[in-house]
Amino acid sequence: MLARLAPLVTRGIIDNTEQGLISLRLWFVDEKEPVHIRMKGDCLHDIAGCRVEFSNPFSAAKVHALPDLVQAMRHSTLDYVAGDITFSRRLQENNNRAAVNNYLYIEFFADTRSRVLIELTEIPYDISLPQWYQSPADDMVQRQLNMEALRAHVRANVNSYRGPAVSTLTKDMPSCHWDFILNRAEACMAIYPTIHEKYGPEPGGYISAAYVMDRTAFLDKLADEDEADMPPSEDVIEHDWEVADFLEPEQAESLARAMRHSMFREASKMTALVQKLIIEGQEKTRMSREAEEYINTYAGIISHMLSTLLLLESKEQDALSAARLQMLIKRLRALNICGQTLSSPGRELLGSAADSLRNGLESLLSSHFR
């Protein structure tokens, strides 16, 4: 979980005057007692050894109830680990000037799974002289420790993630190993944008992102190219990561073949309809409880269909594949009943697409298991 708390913070104090200890005090818009956090470690080199006092003139209006995480920081004993804390993170202005400015970046982790981020620019501040000196080597060590903390955060969230492939499993829909392989890849894709946001602007940031995301095979390939005195290709640097990047090479090849299957292409057409008619449709439709139920049901069907197509390719568990196909056909019938409750003017189109998908699965079942 990523918690961006900058709009809720009115002022704060970062005290790293004692080497190896970061004392952080944060005052919030509810004007109650501040949160006081003490963490092992140091700030990055620009403010290491310093005391930084800042205020946030852009904080939100006063609120009566803050997020549960803030309340937990006030009243619970959480395990805090420092991340990057610096006043020298660079931000490009989103205007014609495109100037690059420094901004305050406070990152720390609460009980591993929660990543707290406070980013402030153009704020009043006061910085003391450093009380001790941080060597370049010590700065590099602290950066690596912070990266390890972020890596642990990613691993904890990936391991606890339950997407449609896993969360919609029932005793009637027996699981297969592909459900969990795809669930992990989906978890990585869900958290990756926040990692790319941090490391993307940095020179060589794709290497740091790959390490944090545990893409060891990718790093091994880069190391081999480096040892062969080959520069990284632009495709590697600029490539926007995909689900296949979080699979083993053989798994990625199987996924590519499954996604070329006629049934998955048929499902892709229906997915486009769901996106257009419900997710991007009329507000009355997309905000309804019926729409939410329809989307969740459909997401589980598509996830399990892809896993089943991958299972069919292996030709090792025919009984399991047949049982899953039968259950998918049953769920598509139920989806049509659910679709009749939608107020969308395109529910007939959705019903026709679901029927086409179900007929295709029935044909696949009869042809594959004669």
Disulfide bonds with the S-S distance in Angstrom:
none
